[in-house]
Amino acid sequence: MLVSSGISCATQRHGGRWWLLVAPDAHARARAVLEAWERENQDRGAAPLSGPDRGPTWAGVGAALALLGAYVWTGPAGPGALTRAGGGRAAALLGGDWWRALTALTLHVDLPHVAGNALAAAVFVTYLARRIGGGAALALCVASGALGNVANAVYHDGAHRWVGASTALFGAIGVLAGLEAVARWRRGAVTRRRAWMPLAAGLALLAMLGTGRGSDFGAHLCGIAAGALLGAAYEARIPGGPGRAGQIAAGTAAVLALAVAWLRALA
């Protein structure tokens, strides 16, 4: 801060403490610059997650194992019957095949594809579950994935096709960003002009992880946007999160939604 203000300075360790040294004639100006910085950034030390930490959870590992188990059942996505029945197809989804918004989340092109998504699930679903509970985390991930797939179908033309759980996983990132934005806005942990910073962090992760060669950027963007909206609504309406019964109900609803979607696809 001092150097950017044109004040020469140096640091020196003495007597077990660090000293910041400036010329005597710059002392008053240096103190004024540092005090102004402290006033403007007094809340910057807020915890990365301003909500409660619910402790260790197996939700992320369970989601990863579920993706791997689904891949063992469906095999690589291709011209087979399961892909024809449940793969993401924009024209079919918008034409009434609602189940494709969900079933496409469980199909993957090959082993590296599902392995990468399983690893991402172990990380991001775990992080989200520690924040709002395992059942709620799974429900919001599935919901954001489904909404993201619908939005992606609307965005693309009717010939667009896709498979993979990455829409839901970027949805988890979006949910975290939405939760934090609303929590920080409400609690005053940072000034309101900084409440958008969790959303910016989510977009930064999208840029780093969701724009690689061969990735469906539209699906990733729609997933993170849907997740941010759901996360913001969740934090605004249920800031404390549901209890044990609510968590079980939410997790069960997520699993049932996928099961019903596949039953409808196979029918």
Secondary structure, DSSP 8 states (H G I E B T S, - for coil): -TGGGT--EEEEEETTEEEEEE-GGGHHHHHHHHHHHHHHTTTTT--S--S------SHHHHHHHHHHHHHHHH-SSSSSHHHHHHSEEHHHHHTT-TTHHHHGGG--SSHHHHHHHHHHHHHHHHHHHHHH-HHHHHHHHHHHHHHHHHHHHHHS-TT-EE--SHHHHHHHHHHHHHHHHHHHHHHTSS-GGGTTHHHHHHHHHHHHHS-STT--HHHHHHHHHHHHHHHHHHHHH-TT---HHHHHHHHHHHHHHHHHHHHHHH-
